[in-house]
Structures are given as structure tokens and as C-alpha cells.
Amino acid sequence: MVAPEFLRMASHPLRWRLLTELAAGDHRVRELTERVGEPQNLVSYHLRLLRDGGLVRSRRSSSDGRDTYYHLDLDRCASSFAATAAALHPALETTPVATPLDDVRVLFACTGNSARSPIAEALLRRHGADASSAGSEPRARVHPHAVKVLREEFGLDLDQAPRPFPTDRYDYVITLCDRVREVCPEFEGRHARIHWSIAGPVGYPEFVRTARELDTRIRHLLPVLAAAARQKG
């Protein structure tokens, strides 16, 4: 019997290290090269295999079009991993343990705090987490499409004004655009920094796609936050 594709793809030591790095956030090739300590041509080769296998996706940087960010396709990885476990034995199924998330503070940051970050804040808050959002150059108001997509796609009301960066303490600071990643300040206390390279939406269909992508990423962030909440408890 041939091993499942996910197992053959992820079992290579370097590809597993790349998947592990990308599981923590989006990165450029040169950053991955530094993190895994391997030549850029070798890293690029294995990234291409992971991308061809559907486990990794890439997107041009919205800050510098010469750069490309790579990120993990979490839904594809989850379904492939589940299928791999089922191929070995049907009893190998995990059931998530419900953990309160209100003790974990998360800040979503983007430039204008008018689209991506307030959407992300609202989507995470509905799971009970202590989420907030801010911008390096906050706009005068939240984009009407952001309000509409949350109401029509998720049944959530959004009634807030864009905010500048606060001085509070957080457990996680998640930057959502490539520009703000370069200027986001260091906040007090120990906190994890995560980058999600998500292009700024323009028309309403793009807002729908962006909200759905954020919802997917947040669903896969929940176990990470739950583990942090258990450690704090």
C-alpha cells in the first residue's frame, strides 16, 4: 500500500520544518531560509513542492511587490491530515476540548483599522476571546463593506470607529497587512507576534473573500489560543 500523499509530502525533514514555520504565520523566502538554515534554492524547491501539493499558498506582498509571502492552507492540511489518520485506523480521530478564551488577549493590526482588522476582531470575539483591533494610520470610519459583510455573511453587528495603537498588554499581536508589519510597535510584556499577509479588499466581493479567509484562519487559531489559555490557567 502506498503511503498517503500528505504523509509522503510532510515526512521530508526540511518540508516538515517549513510547514512548522508557516504554521506560526506567513513568511517570505529569505525569512524561511534564515529560520531553517538552508540555502535559498533548496528552500524554494521544497516550497514549490508544498505549493504544488496544495499544502502551501503564496501571495505577492502588498507592501513590496517584489516579495512573496507563503502561508499554510490550513483547511487543506486539516483535511489531508484527517484522511491520513483514517487511512491508518478509523479510531484515530481527535475531538477538540472546549476551553474558555476570555483570558487570552489578541490584537489585530492593519494600516487603516477600517476593513481587515475590525472584521477579524468581530470574528474572534464571537468565539469568546478578548479581541481588539487598531491601525497605524486609522481612517475616519470603518468601511461600509466591512459592516455589511459581517452582517450578511456572519450575522454580526459592527459599530465602532477605527483606533490607533493602544499601550495595553497582549498575548498575541497579529498583523494583517504587509505595510503595518514593518511599523507595528513592540507592546509591553511578552507576547507572540504573528503575520497574516492578506491583501486589502476593494469591492464587496473581495470583502466577502477576505472575511471568509479571516474566518478560516481564526478557526484554526482557536486551538492555539485554547492551549495558551490552559497554560495561563
Secondary structure by P-SEA (a helix, b strand, c coil): ccccaaaaaaccaaaaaaaaaaaaccccaaaaaaaacccaaaaaaaaaaaaaaccbbbbcccccccbbbbbbaaaaaaaaaaaaaaaaccccbbbbbbbbcccbbbbbbccccccaaaaaaaaaaaaccccccccccccccccaaaaaaaaaaccbbbbbcccccccccccbbbbccaaaaacccccccbbbbbbbbccccccaaaaaaaaaaaaaaaaaaaaaaaaaaaaac
